[in-house]
């Protein structure tokens, strides 16, 4: 089963965002039960924007009281846009995490926060690129002191500010795409800067791109030795097998199990855990191949039309069937 495949990892997180929450309306007990049934011991609540924090609070409290470790995750791509004249707000996410945690009850504080840096966002083709930014990410701009290298140094400065804002109140984890680490390994950007960025995190997550397990495994293998300690591996799942891009595409649970086994068995000793997301991709897989779940009854469901539609999207049938 999927949960058995994951069980070789001591730390197991699923990434949950707004779309995943909407599938379950406010039935957080069902959502938490599903996350645990799938074999995850923790959840990374994806903070897609500042207003998302308010909608995450109730779930974070329920999840922590339900025995799950809860962390916030901030991806730089979500904050790479102009807001009220402020052209870049990723550096504020440490403050946001602290404020959120302070408002939680004493018995359900966060286990930490993850900050995913994405220096490649700042290409010339990005309409939200800060006007005063002197550098642009480009395949032609590699080399120590080049634009790409300077953007990585800029990321390092932002992470240092975030670390300072956390002030030891929350454990910090740094997420980074495997391609950034590979650029450092090849000397295309400063390896010292990238190592410094990784050293800021109490945990590090290597997010591996690729639509095939072999591609993700190769990327991780090439990057893992560069990262201090034993990192977590981050895998992004496509919602459909026809989806383009660099997300893992799987047809059913057996297909997904084979893919995970291939990656995890090769690198079990190099890993401290795994991060898989988004949850909505697992829910989509569940829709086609129910795992072991009974949908809320009609009497339990909210009456709002938008909520009914979301419940239909979840597509969970009243079947007691496993993915063995």
N, C-alpha and C positions, 0 to 999 in steps of 0.2 A: 504494500500500500504506500501511498504518497508519504504518510506520516512516518512509516518505517524507514523510508529512504532518507528523510530529513533527520532521523534520530541519531545518525552518526555524528551530527554537529552538536556541540554543547550549547551553542547560542543560536536561536532560530527566530528571526524577525520577519514579519510581513509588513509591507508598506500599504497604509490605508489612507485614501484621500476622500474628497467630497463625494465622488461618484460611488465609492464603496459604501459610504455611510448612507447614501440615499437609497440604495438597494434594500436596506433593512428598516427604512423609516426611523422610528425611535425605538425599535425592538432591539436594543443593545444587548440584552441577555442572549438573544438568538445569534447575533453577530459574534459575540464573545465565545459562545459555545462552538460555533463553526470554526473560528480561528484556532481554538484549542483542539478540536477534532482533527483539523488538518495537520496538527503536530507543531504548531508555533507556540513559543513560550513568551513572545513579546510582540509589540506592534509599534511601528514607526508611523506616527500621525503626520501626514504630509500637510504642511502649512503652505497652501498655495497662494495665500495673500493674507494681509493683516486681519480682515474680517473673518477669515476661516477659523481663527483662534477661538472665537466665541462659540461657534458650532461644535468645536472639538472638545470643549470643556466637559460637557455632560458625559460624552463617551469616555474620555480619559479617566474620569472618576470611576465610572462603572467598570472599565477594563482593569484598572489597578485593584479595585476591590474584588474583581473576579479572578485575581491571581496572575494577570499578565503584567509583564514589565512594559512600561509606556515611555517612549521617547518622542520628541518632536524632530521632524526632519525638514530642513530648509534647503531647497535647490536654488542655486543662483539664477537659473533661467526664469524662475517665477518672479524675480525681483529686478529683472533686466528690462525695465521700462520706466518711462517718465511718469511721475505721480506728483501732482501739485507743485510742479516746478522742480522737484527733487529728481535728478536724473538717475540716481543709483542708490538703492536702499538695502542691498544685501548686507552691508556693514552694520545695519541696525538690528539684524536678526538676533544677535546675542541679547540685546536689551529686551526684545519681544519675548524670548524664551524665559528670561528671568521674571518678567512681569507676569507671564502666564503661570509659572510655577508658584509664585508667591500668593496667587489668588486661589490655589487649590487647597483643600482641607489638609491638615497636618498628616493624616494617615494615608494620603494618596499622592505624595509628591512624585514628580517625574524621575525616571532613572537616568536621564541625560538628554542631550540634544545633538543632532547630526547636522553638519554643514557641508554641503556638496559644492565644491568649486568647479567652475566651468569657464576657463579663460578663453576657450575657442568661441564663445558667444560674441566676442567683440570684433567681428569681421566688418569690412567696409560695407557689406550688403545688409547689415543689421540697422534698420531704421531707428532703433532705440539706443544705439550706441551713443554714449555721452558726447556732446558736441566738443567739449574741451579735452577729450582723450586724444593723446598724441599718437597712440599706437593702434595698429589693426592686425588682427590674427589672419595669417595667410600662409599657404604652403610655401610661398617664396620668402617668408620673413623669419626663417629659422636662423640659428646661430647665436652664440653668446653675445648679448648686447643688442640683438635684433628685436623687432617688435614683439614676437611671440614670447621671447625671454623676458622682456620688460613687463608684459602683461602677467606673466607668472609671478614676477616680483610684486606686482600690484595685488595679486591674489594673496600673497603671503602677508602683506601689510594689512589687508582686510581681516584675515584670519587672526592675526595678532590682536587687532582691535576687538574682535568677537570674544577671543579668549579673555582679554582684559575685562570686558563687560560682564562675562559670566562670573568672574571674581571668585572662582572656586565653589560657587553655589550649585553648579550643575556640571557633571562630567561631560567633556566635549569629545565628540568623534568627528573625524575628518573623512569625507567621502571624495573620491577622485576617480575620474575615468582612467582605465588602464592605458589609454593612448598617451596621456600626459606623462605617466611614469615611464612608458617606453621611449618617449622623446628624451627624457632625462637620461635614461640608460644609454641611448645612442649619442649623447652629447649635443643634441640639437637645441636644448635649453639647459639652464644651470641645474645640475644634479644637486648641488648644495642647497639651492633655494627650495627645490621640491622636497628634499629630505627634511629641511627645516619646517616646512608646512606640515608634513606628516608627523613630525615630532611634537606638534602642538596638541595632537589628539591623544586621549587616553586609549582610544580605539581607532583603527583605520579600516575603511571599507573600500575595496577595489571594485569599482563598477565596470564589469566586462561587457563590451559590445559584441554583437554577433547574432546572426539569425540561426546559427547552427551550434550544437554543443562543442564540436571540434574547434570552431573559431573562438568561442568564449574560453575554452580550456587553454588554447595556445596563448591567448592574450594574458590570461592569469599567470600561466607558467613563466612567461617572459618578464612579468612585472613583480611577482611575489617576492623574489629574493632581494629586491631593492627596498622593500617596505620593512621598517623595523618591527620586530616581534612577529606575532602570528595574526595576520589581518583577517577580516571577514570578507567573503566574496559577495558581491552584489549582482543579481541577475534580474534583468528587466524582461517581463513576459509580454509577448504580443497578444492582442485580444482575438486575433483570427489568423489562420495559417496563410492567408493571402496578404496580410499586412506587410507593407514595405518598410524598410528601415533596419535598424540594428538591434532588434528585440528578438528574443528566443521564440520561435514558432513551434507549437506542439498541437497535435490533433486530438489527443485524449490523455487520460491519466497514465496509461501504460507508456505512452510515448514520452510524456513528461518525466515519469520515473526513470526510464532508460537514460534520458538526457542528463538528469541530475546525478544518477549513479555513475555515469561516465566521467563527469567532472569531479565529483566528490571522492570517488575511489582513488583517483590519481593524485589528489592533493590533500587528503585527509589530515596528514601530519603538518601541513603548512597553514592550516586554517583554524581559526578559533570559532568560526560561526558562519552563518549564511543570512543574507537579506534577499527576499524575493518580493517582487511587486510589479505592478500594482495589484491589490487584492481583487479589484474588479475583473482582472484577467482570469484569476482563478474562479471567480463567480461565473464568468462566461463559459469556462470549461465545465463547470458544474451544471450549468443550464443544459448542455448537450449530453453530459454523462453524470447524472446525480451521484453524489458520493455517499451520503447517509444523512439526509436532511429532510425534515418535514416543515413545509412552509407554515407561517402563522395562519390561523383560521380567519375567515372573512370577518368574524366578529371582532377580532383583535386588530385588524388593519384600520388605519386612519381613513376617514371618509373623503379627505381632500382628493380632488381629481388627479393632481400632480403626483400624489403619493401612490394612488392606485396604479397609475402608469408606470411608476418606478418599480412597484412590486411585480408588474407583469414582465418588466425587463429582466428581473432577477430569474424568472422562469423556473423556479424550483418546484418540482412536482412532488406529490405525496408518495414517494417511493422509499423503501428501505433497502437501498442497494449500495454496495461498496465498490471501491475502485481497486480491489485486490488484483 
